[in-house]
Amino acid sequence: MDGARWEKIQALFHDAAKLAEPDRQAFLESRCAGDRELMSEVQALLEEDARGESLLEGGLGQLARGILDDPASALPPLRKFGRYRILKALGEGGMGIVYLAEREDLGSQVAIKVLPDAWLSPSRRERFSAEQRTLAQLNHPAIARLYDADTSPEGTPFFVMEYVEGVPLTSFCESRQCSLRERLLLVRAVCEAVLYAHQHAVIHRDLKPSNILVKSDGAVRLLDFGIARHIENLGPSAGPAITGSHPMTPAYAAPEQMRGEQTGVHADVYSLGVILYELLAGALPFDMANLSPRQAETYLNEHEAEKPSTVAERTAGQRAPEGRAAMASPAAWADLDVLCLTAIHKDVQQRYQSVEALIRDIDHYLKGEPLEARADSAAYRLRKFVMRNQQSVLTAAAVLVSILALVVFFTLRLARERDNANRQTAIATTVNQFLADDLLGRDNPFQSGRATETLLEAVERASPSINRKFRAEPDVAAHLHLIIAQTLDDRTNYPEARQEYEQAHKLFLRTQGPLSQDGIIVQLQRAAMEARSYSSGSVATATELLAEQQDLLRKIRRPRKDVAVWMLAAQGMIALIQNDAKTANTDFKAATEAAAEVPDFDPLSRFDLRQRLAFTYIRLGDGATAERLARELIAAYSAANGPESAYVLRVRLNLAQAFMIERKFGEAVQEATRIYPAFLTTFGPDHELTMQLLTTRAQSEGSLGRFDDTVRDDLAIYKIALLKQGPYSFFSVATLSDASEAQCRARRLVEGELNARRAYEAARKGFGRHAGLTEGASLTLANCLIGLGKLPEASALLDNILDLKAVEQLTGDPDWGAGVSLARAEIALRQGEYMSAENYLQLARPAFSRPDAEDYERRKLASLTAEAGRHLPDGQPPRK
Amino acid sequence: MSAGNELEGQELMSAEIGSGAEGRRALDQIFSVTYSELRRLAFSLRWAGSSPTLNPTALVNEAWMRLANTPEVEVTSRLHFKRIAARAMRQILVEAARRRNASKRGGGADIQVTFSPEMPETPSCGTDVLALDRALDALAEVNPRQATMVESRFFGGLDVPETAVLLNVSEATVLRDWRAAKAWLARELRTGR
């Protein structure tokens, strides 16, 4: 039969099947035209169709019955593999079946793993032999040993291993009622075996109690390297991993493993942590029985593990009096909780970084020493404490929180550095210890009469002792000074931050030489801070620092990528302060992209760069893009850090600013009002960000015509700025000027003039005659003077304005120049120069007659236009 | 299907993964993990009592849930996976039937391999599977699409709409082809050709 004939048969079959039974014979006879064979083929099909007894009708279940149920189907009918006689099946795993067998000549018992149907696929064979190679490589008393490997005459590969007559770890502890110490020692023994494997570049990836057998003498054996992976195969270039994966047991699998990501030694640390947890608490940290891997993955994301002590207490209720909770004292539990929860931390970075670290902490526990993981937990408890406590300590507390965040980062970064890894780990530990003991105090930094100590006082106390304490370890000291500098910088305590940056820089040069790249980064961060500090001369300092670092960088043969990031960030910051928003935007965009290329770039700094990028869009007047970026950042970081964390608040400020640029003033005021309380508690009233927030709210209120609200907010900011930064700082000047503008608009002209004049003078003195800030202040003053009828002085001020563009960039207000024209029109009107007034009005009209122009200016434009129209000769149209 | 056939000529199977050596290798990887997992699942079930859950759809779905996140399988779609699983399932049954027949013939019955204590006696089954396998091979020679369809539906549990999408034909065509193929296979098996 060929294809064409089969088509013909089928066509006839279908046509005939449509007919009633008695009509089919005649139909077929006429259509087959004497081809008897064809006709009988079709008839046979019709019969089968009517009978409906096809094997296919019964379904797969019927076919499989008797075959898949029959053990003889599972494996080739073999009594022997080489010299080994099969005794019984022990189980079937992902890759192969394991039998108990006996060596004929010696009578000794072994386990044989066999790969059925090996010929089916090369990749099955590769995986099977990968496990065999792995075992061959591992020679450790706690790992089941490989004896022999071969292929049967039928072509079935097999290998022979040590047969372990034992019971799974959990059952062993249960039946023997092992003590706490015995359980820890058993887990420690397993850890040793896993560590040995790691040292031989093998990750087990399927650690669970059923793969860990304990013999009657208490010796542990690790089994089943079926899905083990070689570390050198982990890279993306490794190609299709021959060691591959198969479904692991969800309860013991690390979250990253569940997500199907590349896994490293951390996955084994996690599994060991779960096993330890189970042995101590009497239950798994996550009950995922009956969940599919997909569901388990979601479950893991949404649930946090309870402390094992809590679980133990609960399970003990269901157990005999000698139950588990009795095993450990509360103090011991505190350590064991940390130990377990660190080992099973969902975030790989927060987990024990190696099995070795886990073993170290088990040993610390057994010897009654403090755990290494608890430095982190002290930070956690401190954070909790800060959240709960009163306003008086919040300024210092908020800072301490950010110090701790940085410490965690540095700890990780240091731990990741491969060269001299032990040294780096030691530095990280020391940094933690110092911060915990000296700067923060071990448990409660606010006790012992220090409840009202400010950060500055804490630093003043701690900073000298850093150098003393770490005289022999200047690299530790350098990192500590840098952390403190960044924190103070974050706090906008610039002079103190400057000192700490200098200390850090000096120490990096001492340890790493004059071309220290860490030193360059310190200086670049300092340059950005100097630019940001808005104090007089600071931009020049920043530019100078930047140029120095560029020179140094040219001498370095292999510059690190993160240096380039900080270089761009410093450039961008300087450009931003110099009102070059376009360059700043390009720089921060490049910095953000460059940072993405540096794998271990500090996540907080990464976020910082993106936030500043969003801000450059505000400066560019592109509120829509700024709003979009801000929303993205808020969404991303709220999830990770909470909606009111310091970093998220910073972006929410940008969001409010973006609203303002987009002239969504109502939303801007709303957002600012919503987050203001969080700013007060998180940053304190005198933080620059809190002041920026109030400024944004004040300006938006002004745009809505709520001038009294504006005045209230602006004067509040001014008072703080005056105290904190003196009369010549950016904030002092800008807010005083803004306040006076609102006062004049609210017709509180006398107060307004006074404040406007103060602001203008301060701007001239602090920033120069034609700085954007000064030009802006002079327009405000001019408007107040017009209101008071002091026209010549107002006119002279306006004549002095040179740089409209600078003001427009500074304020983000593209219509600022139109404001000057409007002021000139008003002066002209008051002086009876109607034609001239009309000319100025025409200049102002495009900006202020738009529907989205501010009410105040629109109304002003309309009333001045009407006034001019009344005086102009007939036929002169008041408007084009 | 002849022994040693390592998935050659399965353009449908490698459709998503690409052709050439790379595609073949990727396909082999998927097939390999699917085969192992299905085999493990299939042998762990009790087929004797006719539980309604014992159908290929459930089996393949279970395998999909377990494997969908693995690096090998995540490159492929669920439908494509089912197609490959159908082939694997057919292979599993064929291999099992071969072994079973061999052990019945070759007197290897004294082997002490016991997964389940009872052993239902339905000696014709092994022959049925092998006959169906041969008949499917024969069908593939005259109409490969129809053979793929039977394999996918019967061994992989694909439903009519899925089969239609897979083969890029209408659902009506699937139903027509299925009916004719079913009758033809029944006749082949009956006459033992």
Interface residues (C-beta under 8 A of the other chain):
Chain A: M1 D2 G3 R5 W6 E7 Q10 F13 H14 A17 A44 L45 L46 E47 E48 D49 R51 E53 S54 L55 L56 E57 G59 L60 G61 Q62 L63 A64 R65 G66 I67 L68 D69 D70 P71 A72 S73 A74 L75 P76 P77 L78 R79 I86 L87 K88 A89 E92 G93 G94 M95 Y99 P116 D117 W119 L120 S121 P122 S123 R124 R127 P240 A241 G244 S245 H246 P247 M258 R259 G260 S292 P293 R294 E297
Chain B: A3 G4 E6 L7 R25 A26 D28 Q29 F31 S32 V33 Y35 S36 E37 R39 R40 A42 F43 S44 L45 R46 W47 A48 S50 S51 L54 N55 P56 M65 R66 L67 A68 N69 T70 P71 E72 E74 M89 Q91 I92 L93 E95 A96 A97 R99 R100 A102 S103 K104 G106 G108 A109 D110 I111 Q112 V113 T114 F115 S116 M119 P120 E121 T122 P123 C125 G126 D128 V129 L132 V142 N143 V150 F154 F155 G157 R176 D177 R179 A180 K182 A183 W184 L185 A186 R187 L189 R190
